[in-house]
Amino acid sequence: MVEKTIKGIKYRLDEETQAAEVIAKRNGYEGDIIIPETVVSNRASYLVTSIGKNAFFDCKSLTSITLPDSIKSIGFGAFMSCESLSKITLPDNVKSIESNAFYRCESLTEITIPNSVKSLGHNAFSNCISLETITYNGTRDKWKKVKKDTLSDKWITGILAKFVQCTDGLVKI
């Protein structure tokens, strides 16, 4: 594994699998960030497949982020306390959103969870105090099969939304 900053974004590069993970950098990130699907280092191409643990933790000036379709997982605390983050689109291939991934993203007003998601960790969207709309791109039955934190649905507390909008109706939170 090698860590490298490419075009202002820090990655952990796995030379065996040719995969890249976005990781935290010393002075954090700010503004509007676009994560590319692939990065090149030393003439080798790496597919960006994950947002690592605490990668954007406490980046108070991060306002929006665009993730590529190649992202499969969003790590523990990846966007925790990004108070100005108001826009993020989760790609259709995300399978897991780990604990505290978006905890205290206070400017986030809506989120669409793709139907590829299989698990939501503890406090994944908790204390996103402006979060009014949660959309799930799947049916209510499929939503019920998503593995959520089992401690009384603590994947989401301290928000405005009361329902998840599925393709075939609402599910009460």
DACOR-V745616 format. One record per helix or strand of 2 or more residues. SS is the DSSP state (helix for helix, strand for strand). FROM is the first residue (numbers start at 1). LEN is the number of residues. If there is no record, write none. Layout:
SS_FROM_LEN, SS_FROM_LEN
//
This chain:
strand_2_5, strand_9_6, strand_19_4, strand_31_4, strand_38_4, strand_44_8, strand_62_5, strand_73_2, strand_87_3, strand_96_2, strand_110_4, strand_119_2, strand_133_4, helix_140_6, strand_147_2, strand_163_4, strand_169_4
//
